[in-house]
Amino acid sequence: MEFTAENLERAVVQFYHTDAAMQAHAHHWLTTAQASPEAWSFVWHLLQPNKSAEVQFFAATTLHTKLIKSWHQVPPEQYASLKKQLLEAVASYCLGPKIVLNRLCIALSAYVLHTLPLHWPNAVPELLATFQPSNLPAIPPERTAWILLEILTVLPEETSHFAVNEKGPVRIELQKSIPQVLSLLENILATDTSTSNNETAVEVTHQAVCCAGSWLQLGVPLPDCEKLANHLVASIFASTSSPQLHQTGLAESALDALSNMLTHPDSHKYPSTCIRFLEKLLPLKQIIEAQQQQRDGAERDQELVSNIYGLFISFAESHSRLMLDSLLNDDYKINVLQLVQLIFQCSNSPGIYPIQENTSQSALGFWYILQDDIIASEPEQFNLYVVVLSPVYRALAEVMIHKSMLPAAEDTWSNEEKELLRCYRQDIADTMMYCYNILRENLLELLHGKLEEALEKCNSDPRMWWRYLESCLHAFQAVAECVDIDESRHLPRFLETLQCLPYHQLDTQVIITALEAVGAYAEWINAHPSVLSHVIPLLITGLGSGDLAPAATMALKDLTRDCQTSMAPFAHHILQASQEALRGEELKLGECVRLMYTVGRVLAVLPVDSIMDYLNQLLMPYVEELQYLVTHEPNAAAKAGILLRLKMLGMLFATLDIKPRSENDTEPDVSEGSDMGTSITTQQRTQQQSTGSGSGEQVQPVFFVLQRILPVTLAIVEKWYADAHVIQVVCSALRHALATLLDDCKPLVPEMLELLVKSYRLQLHPPALDLAKQFLILYGKDGSQLPLMKSLLKEVCSVTLMTCSGNSNTPGSSLSDHADILATFFCLLAQILKKNPQLFVDSEEIDLAALFQCGTLTLSLPEASAVNAATSFLVNFVSLSREVVQLLTVVQTCGEELVQRLLRCIGGESPRLVMEHLSDLLLALNKKHCDNLCRWLQQAIHQDGFPSVRVSQEQKEHFVKMVLKERANKRKLQETVREFSLICRGLVGTDYAAQSSHFF
């Protein structure tokens, strides 16, 4: 249909009065109409008084949309007539409908911003003069004022539609009119409307406050806001005493305006004015007090109280440094302390968060900012601040203990409410740390006193007071990160107290929090191992309960990680309890794997004979179970059983290391579902080789376990080779064993490689390549293992090429199906070329040219990970080619094909995000084969339409010149490649030489 007024009316009716399908069709057509040039004409027909309100609203919205998005369609000679039409439209709708009038005011504001400052330099003063009651006698004065305020309100807001480079000049022009606008607002707000029955007068007052909030965002000098601030505060008080004003949301708007005034970045330029304005704000606490004194039957305005607290908090957060400085000034100290007390009062809002109150959470950020500024102070000032504010932080800590208490009946809460409470308790834990930074040992003394009080009350009535006890334990756990390692007064008493708790009478959550607290102090316990006797029995007890096992296994993991050398006296009890827990049915998969971490760490401190005895008891049943499970046909139950036992064995391999490890070695990940990846560091290998595996040295227990499970692992691979998850876990376990054993693993290498190669031949999986890479890096320079490593590398290369390069002539079809394999494969080859290129070259049966060509084809894949890995391989290949004859021959033979592929990728075949990596390859070619690269590039660019029909011959020649010029500056070459790629893709239409001239 044509975009006529009649058709548009019918479409609007269809949009508002038909079913969803017809509405969607009408919406699409109306949106197209709004974007059309005809919209400039039909809006005025649709704004006729005889049209329906829906049609008028659509016309006003369209007019605003055109002014925002299509201003360039208006020729300058029509600006004046458009302004006249806009002003007349606003005047004609002065009595409503209000929704249409509001949209027309916004449209007029958009026009004003577009014509500032060149075409309507005095727009705001002229608007102030135009919308005077004397100039519009037919319109009620209050309505005239409301229209003017509506237009002024949206002027600063509409600047958000402008580009960044346009927004600044427009805002500067608006700032020139701030004095006149402030004067208008002060005059309007000076009028008392609290007792007025005129609804329009009340709306004018509210609109004036909204207008103030909008203009204050422009950055009004704070000293100029004195009268306005007084009026805004008065408006808040008036709103609480006038139901009519209160219904308009006047108080909330005034609070927002004051917040904009006092938190604007420029407000820091006026510190004395800020403190003086604080005195104006403090009387607002009377409203809070009045609301809190409401009788239980009376309705309390919690939202208003929350907004007033929000104003105080935003002021304090913005000027925390100023507040601290003012504490040292007797003239300002009282007001600042009142403000701090108000925020403390907010933190102590009555009720349970989040079902009875949601205000206290907003204050927690302030306590961090304040303590951060205190800590950053000079020592002399720091001591003064601590003296003044310590009582506040002490009281805050007590409040936090109370507010973090768990609800008595959490079962009735929704999941969302439970999650909100969990996050709130974490925020409280952070706030406890801030309290500790100020109070230090005094906080520990306070917490211990509260703990003893809670314990005493629990002994008399555990059902009533267990939540208080749990909250005290939670507070101790919260400050664990901050406590000094040499603290020896309060923490021993705390940990000793844990064994005295009447757990059999308490809720399970109390025990969970106690276990978590023990784990949190693992590092401190390592420096004070004497307290282990107080906490180990508690942790062992927790293993026997399904509800407590997650916290118990996590705490044991933390303790055995940090306190391993002190675990020998408790090893038997821990291992016995672990064996019982593992044989029970209470633990989940993640907990079994995590507990095996503890088992490995504890076993490592025992004599080898004892280790082997425990391993026979603990692990042999799992090996037998694996042997049984592998006889089953693949199904979900068998898979779950195999995964569990392999993950447990893998964790044992990672942690049972009787030889000293470097402090820099990475701890294995014990989270459920992780592959527990570990890489061998050069430091590990050097350490292992220095100790050697001579005849007088004990063999690692992991060796015997690995030797025992290799046959069943091979059987698993043969049956489950198609399951990526199973193969991943198998490879992860073997990688852990290899990382622990290092050179001790040599006797088992042939059997392990047989398993690896068989798995890879049956089906390609990236984890198998990761395992192969670990073997090649570890043993690639070991003479005794070199034949095996060459054979492994040959097998990996031949199998990968055979599988992935079946249809190399159609890149992106077959290769893309193996993108994950190619990414891992080329990462492996790149590492070999970096660390041991001789291994790569000496393997005569490896087809270097085929690998190079496969890498070249991979550059065209859409998967960025594969492209990046192939680029890394090719860069290393090219970089070494001048020193290695075999590589040189390949580059000279296949280099032209590589350059052709590179240009096609830059021209649009590859994603733009890989351009930086492709430029690295060009740089390597230019460094090592400059003459060849020049010839190959010249031959390539003289092909018509290559690498893109959008790029001219001149642009191609300029690109080649820029590439050949750059042999050192990687960044400049990346910019050259990026710009050329944009031109090839049609994303840059200007002359490339001009675009790139800044590169020289």
PAVOTOR-277508 format. One record per residue (C-alpha): residue in one letter; x, y, z. Coordinates in steps of 0.25 Angstrom, whole numbers, padded with zeros to 4 digits, always signed. Layout:
BEGIN
AXYZ...
***
This chain:
BEGIN
M+0000+0000+0000E+0004+0014-0002F+0008+0023+0010T-0005+0031+0010A-0012+0037+0022E-0024+0028+0020N-0016+0015+0019L-0008+0019+0031E-0020+0021+0039R-0025+0007+0035A-0012+0001+0039V-0012+0008+0053V-0026+0003+0055Q-0021-0011+0051F-0009-0010+0061Y-0018-0006+0073H-0030-0014+0070T-0027-0028+0064D-0020-0041+0067A-0005-0043+0069A-0002-0047+0055M-0009-0035+0049Q-0002-0026+0059A+0012-0031+0055H+0009-0029+0040A+0003-0015+0043H+0015-0012+0052H+0025-0015+0041W+0018-0007+0031L+0016+0005+0040T+0031+0004+0044T+0034+0005+0029A+0025+0016+0027Q+0032+0024+0038A+0046+0022+0031S+0040+0027+0018P+0042+0041+0012E+0027+0042+0011A+0026+0043+0026W+0030+0057+0026S+0017+0060+0019F+0007+0050+0025V+0010+0053+0040W+0003+0067+0039H-0010+0061+0033L-0010+0050+0044L-0009+0061+0054Q-0022+0068+0051P-0031+0069+0062N-0042+0060+0056K-0033+0048+0057S-0033+0038+0067A-0023+0038+0079E-0016+0026+0074V-0014+0032+0060Q-0009+0045+0067F+0001+0038+0076F+0006+0030+0064A+0008+0043+0056A+0015+0050+0068T+0024+0038+0070T+0027+0038+0055L+0031+0052+0055H+0040+0050+0067T+0047+0038+0060K+0049+0046+0047L+0055+0058+0055I+0065+0048+0062K+0068+0039+0050S+0066+0046+0037W+0070+0061+0041H+0079+0061+0029Q+0067+0060+0020V+0062+0074+0024P+0068+0085+0015P+0073+0097+0023E+0063+0106+0016Q+0052+0098+0022Y+0056+0099+0037A+0048+0112+0039S+0035+0106+0034L+0037+0093+0041K+0039+0101+0054K+0026+0108+0052Q+0019+0095+0050L+0025+0089+0062L+0021+0101+0071E+0007+0101+0065A+0005+0087+0067V+0009+0088+0082A+0000+0100+0084S-0012+0092+0078Y-0010+0080+0087C-0008+0089+0099L-0021+0083+0106G-0018+0068+0102P-0017+0057+0099K-0006+0058+0109I+0002+0046+0103V+0002+0053+0089L+0006+0066+0095N+0017+0060+0102R+0022+0053+0089L+0021+0067+0082C+0029+0074+0093I+0040+0063+0091A+0040+0065+0076L+0041+0080+0078S+0053+0078+0087A+0060+0069+0077Y+0058+0081+0067V+0064+0090+0077L+0077+0082+0078H+0079+0080+0063T+0078+0095+0061L+0087+0099+0072P+0096+0107+0071L+0096+0111+0056H+0082+0112+0052W+0075+0115+0065P+0086+0121+0075N+0076+0126+0085A+0066+0115+0085V+0065+0113+0100P+0063+0128+0103E+0053+0129+0092L+0045+0117+0097L+0045+0124+0111A+0039+0136+0105T+0030+0129+0095F+0023+0121+0106Q+0019+0132+0115P+0004+0133+0119S+0003+0147+0113N+0007+0142+0099L-0003+0130+0100P-0015+0136+0106A-0024+0125+0101I-0016+0114+0109P-0017+0113+0124P-0004+0119+0131E-0002+0106+0138R-0003+0098+0125T+0007+0108+0118A+0017+0106+0129W+0015+0091+0129I+0018+0090+0114L+0030+0099+0115L+0036+0090+0126E+0033+0078+0118I+0041+0083+0106L+0052+0088+0116T+0053+0075+0123V+0055+0066+0111L+0066+0075+0104P+0078+0070+0112E+0072+0056+0111E+0071+0056+0096T+0086+0059+0095S+0087+0044+0097H+0083+0042+0082F+0095+0050+0077A+0108+0044+0073V+0120+0046+0083N+0126+0057+0074E+0113+0065+0073K+0108+0063+0088G+0119+0072+0094P+0116+0085+0086V+0101+0083+0088R+0103+0081+0103I+0112+0094+0104E+0101+0102+0097L+0091+0097+0107Q+0100+0100+0118K+0099+0115+0114S+0085+0115+0117I+0086+0109+0131P+0084+0122+0139Q+0071+0126+0132V+0066+0112+0134L+0070+0111+0149S+0063+0125+0151L+0050+0119+0145L+0051+0107+0153E+0053+0114+0166N+0041+0123+0163I+0032+0112+0161L+0037+0104+0173A+0035+0116+0182T+0020+0115+0180D+0014+0107+0191T+0005+0096+0184S+0004+0087+0196T-0010+0092+0199S-0015+0094+0185N-0026+0087+0179N-0022+0090+0165E-0017+0077+0159T-0010+0085+0148A-0002+0093+0158V+0002+0081+0165E+0007+0075+0152V+0015+0088+0149T+0022+0086+0162H+0026+0072+0159Q+0030+0075+0145A+0039+0086+0151V+0046+0077+0160C+0048+0067+0148C+0053+0078+0140A+0063+0082+0151G+0068+0067+0151S+0070+0067+0136W+0078+0080+0135L+0086+0077+0147Q+0092+0066+0140L+0099+0076+0131G+0108+0081+0142V+0103+0093+0149P+0113+0100+0158L+0109+0096+0172P+0109+0110+0178D+0099+0114+0168C+0089+0103+0173E+0087+0108+0187K+0073+0113+0186L+0069+0101+0177A+0074+0091+0187N+0066+0098+0198H+0053+0097+0189L+0056+0082+0186V+0057+0079+0201A+0045+0087+0204S+0038+0079+0193I+0041+0066+0199F+0035+0070+0212A+0023+0076+0205S+0021+0063+0198T+0020+0055+0211S+0009+0064+0217S+0001+0065+0204P-0005+0053+0198Q-0007+0060+0185L+0007+0063+0184H+0011+0050+0189Q+0004+0042+0178T+0011+0050+0167G+0025+0044+0172L+0030+0058+0175A+0039+0053+0187E+0046+0043+0178S+0048+0052+0167A+0054+0063+0177L+0063+0053+0183D+0068+0049+0169A+0070+0063+0166L+0078+0065+0179S+0086+0053+0176N+0090+0058+0162M+0094+0072+0168L+0103+0066+0179T+0109+0054+0171H+0112+0061+0158P+0128+0060+0156D+0129+0075+0156S+0124+0075+0170H+0138+0072+0175K+0142+0086+0171Y+0134+0091+0183P+0137+0084+0196S+0132+0095+0205T+0119+0096+0198C+0117+0081+0198I+0119+0081+0213R+0109+0092+0215F+0099+0085+0206L+0100+0073+0215E+0094+0081+0226K+0082+0084+0217L+0080+0069+0215L+0081+0064+0229P+0067+0069+0233L+0062+0058+0224K+0065+0048+0235Q+0053+0053+0241I+0044+0047+0230I+0051+0034+0233E+0049+0035+0248A+0034+0038+0245Q+0033+0026+0236Q+0039+0017+0246Q+0031+0022+0257Q+0018+0018+0250R+0010+0008+0258D+0009-0006+0253G-0005-0004+0247A-0001+0009+0239E+0005+0007+0225R+0020+0011+0224D+0026+0017+0212Q+0038+0008+0210E+0041+0013+0196L+0042+0027+0201V+0051+0023+0213S+0060+0015+0203N+0061+0027+0194I+0065+0036+0205Y+0076+0026+0209G+0080+0025+0195L+0083+0040+0194F+0091+0040+0207I+0099+0028+0202S+0101+0034+0188F+0106+0047+0194A+0115+0039+0204E+0121+0030+0193S+0124+0042+0184H+0131+0050+0195S+0137+0040+0205R+0150+0046+0204L+0144+0060+0207M+0136+0053+0219L+0149+0048+0225D+0156+0062+0224S+0144+0068+0230L+0145+0059+0242L+0157+0066+0246N+0150+0079+0246D+0142+0082+0258D+0132+0091+0250Y+0128+0079+0241K+0131+0067+0250I+0117+0066+0256N+0110+0066+0242V+0119+0056+0236L+0117+0047+0248Q+0102+0049+0247L+0103+0044+0232V+0111+0032+0236Q+0101+0029+0246L+0090+0030+0236I+0097+0020+0227F+0099+0011+0239Q+0084+0012+0242C+0081+0008+0227S+0090-0004+0229N+0082-0008+0241S+0069-0007+0235P+0059-0015+0242G+0054-0028+0236I+0060-0040+0229Y+0066-0038+0215P+0060-0039+0205I+0046-0043+0209Q+0044-0032+0219E+0054-0021+0215N+0063-0019+0203T+0069-0006+0208S+0081-0010+0216Q+0088-0016+0204S+0090-0002+0197A+0099+0003+0209L+0109-0008+0208G+0118-0002+0197F+0120+0011+0205W+0127+0003+0216Y+0137-0002+0206I+0139+0012+0200L+0141+0018+0214Q+0151+0008+0219D+0159+0008+0206D+0161+0023+0208I+0164+0021+0222I+0175+0011+0219A+0181+0020+0208S+0183+0031+0218E+0196+0036+0224P+0199+0028+0237E+0196+0040+0246Q+0183+0043+0239F+0180+0028+0239N+0181+0027+0254L+0172+0038+0256Y+0161+0033+0247V+0162+0019+0254V+0160+0026+0267V+0148+0033+0262L+0141+0022+0254S+0145+0009+0261P+0132+0010+0270V+0124+0011+0257Y+0131-0001+0250R+0130-0009+0263A+0115-0007+0264L+0114-0010+0249A+0121-0023+0251E+0110-0027+0262V+0099-0022+0252M+0105-0031+0241I+0105-0043+0250H+0090-0041+0252K+0087-0038+0238S+0094-0050+0232M+0086-0060+0241L+0079-0070+0233P+0064-0070+0233A+0057-0080+0242A+0048-0086+0231E+0055-0084+0218D+0047-0096+0212T+0036-0086+0209W+0045-0077+0201S+0046-0076+0186N+0059-0080+0179E+0061-0065+0175E+0059-0061+0190K+0069-0071+0194E+0079-0067+0183L+0078-0052+0188L+0080-0056+0202R+0093-0064+0198C+0098-0052+0190Y+0095-0043+0202R+0102-0052+0212Q+0114-0051+0203D+0114-0036+0203I+0113-0037+0218A+0125-0045+0218D+0132-0035+0210T+0128-0024+0219M+0133-0032+0231M+0147-0032+0224Y+0146-0017+0223C+0143-0016+0238Y+0155-0025+0241N+0164-0015+0233I+0160-0004+0243L+0158-0012+0256R+0169-0023+0254E+0170-0032+0267N+0159-0024+0273L+0149-0030+0263L+0154-0044+0266E+0152-0042+0281L+0138-0037+0278L+0135-0049+0269H+0140-0059+0280G+0131-0052+0290K+0119-0053+0281L+0123-0068+0278E+0123-0071+0293E+0110-0064+0296A+0104-0072+0284L+0109-0085+0289E+0104-0082+0303K+0090-0079+0298C+0090-0091+0289N+0093-0100+0301S+0080-0096+0307D+0072-0095+0294P+0078-0100+0282R+0066-0099+0273M+0065-0084+0276W+0079-0080+0275W+0086-0088+0265R+0084-0077+0254Y+0092-0068+0263L+0103-0078+0265E+0104-0080+0250S+0105-0066+0247C+0117-0064+0257L+0124-0076+0250H+0121-0069+0237A+0127-0056+0242F+0140-0063+0246Q+0140-0070+0232A+0139-0057+0225V+0151-0050+0231A+0160-0062+0229E+0167-0056+0217C+0171-0044+0225V+0176-0050+0238D+0191-0049+0240I+0198-0062+0239D+0205-0059+0253E+0192-0057+0260S+0193-0066+0272R+0183-0061+0283H+0169-0062+0277L+0169-0072+0266P+0174-0084+0274R+0163-0081+0284F+0153-0081+0272L+0157-0094+0266E+0158-0101+0280T+0144-0096+0282L+0139-0103+0269Q+0141-0117+0276C+0132-0113+0287L+0120-0109+0279P+0108-0118+0282Y+0106-0123+0267H+0096-0134+0270Q+0087-0123+0275L+0089-0113+0264D+0084-0111+0250T+0093-0117+0239Q+0096-0103+0234V+0104-0099+0246I+0113-0111+0244I+0114-0108+0229T+0119-0094+0233A+0128-0099+0243L+0135-0108+0233E+0136-0097+0223A+0142-0088+0233V+0153-0098+0236G+0156-0099+0221A+0157-0084+0220Y+0168-0084+0231A+0176-0095+0225E+0188-0086+0222W+0188-0080+0236I+0187-0095+0241N+0200-0098+0233A+0207-0088+0242H+0201-0094+0255P+0200-0109+0253S+0197-0111+0267V+0182-0108+0265L+0180-0119+0255S+0176-0128+0266H+0164-0119+0269V+0159-0119+0255I+0162-0132+0248P+0152-0140+0256L+0141-0131+0252L+0145-0132+0237I+0146-0147+0238T+0132-0147+0244G+0127-0139+0233L+0131-0150+0222G+0120-0159+0228S+0108-0150+0224G+0103-0147+0210D+0099-0133+0214L+0112-0130+0221A+0121-0137+0211P+0123-0125+0201A+0128-0116+0212A+0136-0127+0218T+0143-0131+0206M+0146-0117+0202A+0152-0114+0215L+0160-0126+0215K+0165-0122+0202D+0169-0109+0207L+0176-0114+0219T+0184-0125+0212R+0188-0115+0201D+0194-0105+0211C+0197-0114+0223Q+0202-0126+0216T+0215-0128+0224S+0208-0128+0237M+0198-0138+0233A+0206-0151+0237P+0200-0152+0251F+0186-0152+0245A+0188-0160+0233H+0182-0173+0238H+0169-0167+0243I+0168-0159+0230L+0170-0170+0221Q+0161-0180+0229A+0150-0170+0229S+0152-0167+0214Q+0152-0182+0211E+0139-0183+0218A+0133-0171+0211L+0137-0175+0198R+0131-0189+0200G+0118-0183+0205E+0107-0177+0196E+0106-0163+0202L+0117-0156+0193K+0114-0151+0179L+0124-0152+0168G+0130-0138+0170E+0132-0141+0185C+0138-0155+0182V+0148-0148+0173R+0151-0137+0182L+0153-0147+0194M+0163-0155+0185Y+0171-0142+0185T+0172-0143+0200V+0176-0157+0200G+0187-0155+0190R+0193-0143+0198V+0192-0151+0211L+0198-0164+0205A+0210-0156+0200V+0215-0153+0214L+0215-0168+0218P+0226-0178+0216V+0225-0185+0203D+0222-0198+0209S+0210-0192+0216I+0206-0185+0204M+0205-0198+0196D+0197-0205+0207Y+0187-0194+0207L+0187-0194+0192N+0183-0209+0192Q+0172-0206+0201L+0167-0193+0194L+0169-0195+0180M+0169-0210+0176P+0154-0211+0177Y+0153-0199+0167V+0162-0206+0158E+0154-0219+0159E+0141-0211+0157L+0147-0205+0144Q+0150-0218+0139Y+0136-0223+0142L+0130-0210+0136V+0138-0211+0123T+0132-0225+0120H+0118-0218+0119E+0113-0213+0106P+0113-0197+0106N+0102-0191+0113A+0099-0179+0122A+0101-0187+0135A+0114-0193+0131K+0119-0180+0126A+0116-0173+0139G+0124-0184+0147I+0136-0183+0137L+0137-0168+0138L+0136-0168+0153R+0147-0178+0155L+0156-0172+0144K+0154-0158+0150M+0158-0163+0164L+0170-0170+0159G+0174-0158+0151M+0173-0149+0163L+0181-0159+0171F+0192-0159+0160A+0192-0144+0161T+0194-0143+0176L+0202-0156+0181D+0216-0151+0178I+0226-0155+0188K+0237-0146+0182P+0238-0131+0186R+0230-0122+0176S+0233-0108+0173E+0225-0097+0180N+0222-0092+0166D+0215-0105+0161T+0200-0103+0158E+0190-0110+0167P+0181-0119+0159D+0166-0114+0158V+0157-0123+0166S+0144-0117+0162E+0134-0127+0157G+0134-0128+0142S+0148-0123+0140D+0159-0130+0132M+0169-0127+0143G+0179-0123+0132T+0193-0122+0136S+0206-0118+0128I+0220-0122+0130T+0229-0111+0133T+0243-0110+0130Q+0246-0108+0144Q+0239-0121+0148R+0247-0129+0137T+0261-0123+0141Q+0258-0126+0156Q+0254-0140+0152Q+0266-0143+0144S+0275-0137+0154T+0270-0147+0165G+0269-0158+0154S+0263-0171+0156G+0275-0179+0160S+0276-0193+0166G+0276-0188+0181E+0264-0179+0179Q+0250-0183+0182V+0240-0184+0171Q+0228-0175+0171P+0215-0182+0176V+0208-0176+0165F+0216-0185+0155F+0211-0198+0161V+0196-0193+0160L+0198-0188+0146Q+0205-0202+0142R+0193-0209+0148I+0182-0201+0141L+0188-0200+0127P+0182-0213+0122V+0168-0209+0127T+0170-0195+0121L+0174-0201+0108A+0161-0209+0108I+0153-0197+0111V+0159-0190+0099E+0156-0201+0090K+0141-0201+0094W+0138-0187+0097Y+0147-0180+0086A+0135-0173+0080D+0131-0166+0093A+0139-0153+0094H+0136-0151+0109V+0142-0165+0113I+0154-0163+0104Q+0156-0149+0110V+0156-0155+0124V+0166-0166+0120C+0176-0156+0114S+0174-0147+0126A+0178-0158+0136L+0190-0162+0127R+0195-0148+0127H+0194-0147+0142A+0202-0160+0143L+0212-0155+0133A+0214-0141+0140T+0216-0148+0153L+0225-0159+0149L+0233-0152+0138D+0246-0160+0136D+0241-0171+0145C+0230-0174+0135K+0240-0179+0124P+0238-0194+0126L+0223-0192+0123V+0224-0182+0111P+0223-0193+0101E+0210-0198+0107M+0205-0184+0108L+0208-0181+0094E+0201-0193+0089L+0189-0189+0096L+0190-0175+0091V+0192-0179+0076K+0181-0189+0076S+0171-0179+0082Y+0176-0168+0072R+0175-0178+0060L+0161-0183+0064Q+0156-0168+0065L+0162-0155+0066H+0160-0147+0079P+0167-0134+0083P+0171-0140+0097A+0179-0151+0091L+0187-0140+0083D+0189-0133+0097L+0195-0145+0103A+0204-0148+0091K+0209-0134+0092Q+0213-0136+0106F+0220-0149+0102L+0228-0142+0091I+0232-0130+0100L+0236-0139+0111Y+0244-0149+0104G+0247-0143+0090K+0262-0141+0094D+0263-0153+0102G+0272-0163+0094S+0266-0175+0100Q+0252-0171+0096L+0255-0164+0083P+0251-0175+0073L+0238-0177+0081M+0236-0162+0080K+0239-0161+0065S+0229-0173+0063L+0218-0166+0071L+0220-0153+0063K+0219-0160+0050E+0207-0167+0054V+0200-0155+0059C+0203-0147+0046S+0200-0159+0037V+0186-0162+0043T+0182-0147+0044L+0186-0144+0030M+0179-0157+0025T+0166-0153+0032C+0166-0138+0031S+0171-0136+0017G+0162-0146+0009N+0156-0135+0001S+0167-0124+0001N+0162-0118-0012T+0149-0113-0005P+0154-0105+0007G+0143-0103+0017S+0135-0116+0014S+0143-0127+0020L+0153-0120+0028S+0143-0111+0035D+0137-0124+0041H+0151-0126+0048A+0154-0112+0052D+0156-0116+0067I+0165-0127+0063L+0173-0118+0054A+0174-0107+0064T+0180-0116+0074F+0189-0123+0064F+0195-0111+0059C+0197-0106+0073L+0205-0119+0076L+0213-0117+0063A+0216-0102+0066Q+0221-0106+0080I+0230-0117+0074L+0236-0107+0064K+0238-0097+0076K+0244-0106+0086N+0250-0118+0078P+0250-0115+0063Q+0261-0126+0061L+0250-0137+0065F+0241-0131+0054V+0252-0131+0043D+0259-0144+0046S+0246-0153+0045E+0248-0156+0030E+0235-0163+0029I+0227-0150+0032D+0222-0143+0019L+0226-0129+0022A+0220-0123+0009A+0207-0130+0012L+0207-0124+0026F+0210-0110+0020Q+0199-0111+0010C+0189-0116+0021G+0193-0104+0029T+0191-0095+0017L+0177-0101+0014T+0173-0099+0029L+0175-0084+0028S+0162-0083+0020L+0153-0090+0031P+0143-0081+0038E+0147-0086+0052A+0157-0076+0057S+0164-0086+0067A+0168-0095+0055V+0173-0083+0047N+0181-0077+0059A+0187-0091+0061A+0191-0093+0047T+0197-0079+0046S+0205-0082+0058F+0210-0095+0052L+0213-0088+0038V+0220-0076+0045N+0230-0085+0052F+0232-0094+0040V+0235-0082+0031S+0244-0076+0042L+0253-0088+0043S+0253-0091+0028R+0266-0083+0026E+0273-0092+0036V+0267-0105+0032V+0269-0110+0018Q+0257-0119+0018L+0248-0108+0022L+0254-0098+0012T+0251-0108+0001V+0236-0109+0005V+0235-0094+0006Q+0241-0091-0007T+0232-0102-0014C+0219-0098-0006G+0221-0084-0003E+0213-0078-0015E+0201-0086-0012L+0202-0081+0003V+0202-0067-0002Q+0191-0069-0011R+0183-0075+0000L+0187-0063+0010L+0182-0053+0000R+0169-0060-0002C+0167-0061+0013I+0170-0046+0015G+0161-0043+0003G+0149-0049+0011E+0150-0064+0012S+0154-0064+0027P+0147-0057+0038R+0153-0043+0041L+0157-0046+0055V+0168-0055+0050M+0175-0044+0042E+0185-0041+0052H+0190-0055+0052L+0190-0055+0037S+0199-0043+0037D+0209-0050+0046L+0210-0060+0035L+0213-0049+0024L+0223-0043+0034A+0231-0057+0035L+0231-0059+0020N+0236-0045+0018K+0247-0047+0028K+0252-0060+0023H+0248-0060+0008C+0246-0046+0004D+0250-0048-0011N+0241-0060-0012L+0230-0053-0005C+0231-0041-0015R+0230-0050-0027W+0219-0058-0022L+0211-0045-0018Q+0213-0039-0031Q+0208-0051-0039A+0196-0052-0030I+0191-0038-0031H+0192-0038-0046Q+0180-0047-0046D+0167-0040-0050G+0157-0040-0038F+0167-0046-0029P+0166-0046-0017S+0153-0038-0018V+0146-0031-0029R+0144-0019-0020V+0159-0015-0020S+0166-0008-0031Q+0180-0011-0037E+0185+0002-0031Q+0180-0002-0017K+0186-0016-0019E+0200-0011-0023H+0200-0001-0011F+0197-0012-0002V+0208-0021-0007K+0217-0009-0006M+0213-0007+0009V+0215-0022+0012L+0229-0023+0006K+0233-0010+0013E+0230-0015+0027R+0239-0025+0033A+0240-0021+0048N+0228-0013+0052K+0217-0024+0054R+0206-0014+0058K+0207-0006+0045L+0207-0018+0037Q+0194-0022+0044E+0188-0009+0041T+0191-0010+0026V+0185-0024+0026R+0173-0020+0033E+0170-0008+0024F+0173-0016+0011S+0163-0027+0016L+0152-0016+0019I+0154-0011+0005C+0153-0025-0001R+0140-0028+0007G+0134-0015+0003L+0134-0009+0017V+0143+0003+0013G+0139+0011+0000T+0150+0022+0000D+0163+0021-0007Y+0172+0011+0000A+0185+0019-0003A+0179+0031+0004Q+0174+0023+0015S+0187+0017+0017S+0196+0029+0016H+0197+0030+0031F+0205+0017+0031F+0218+0023+0026
***
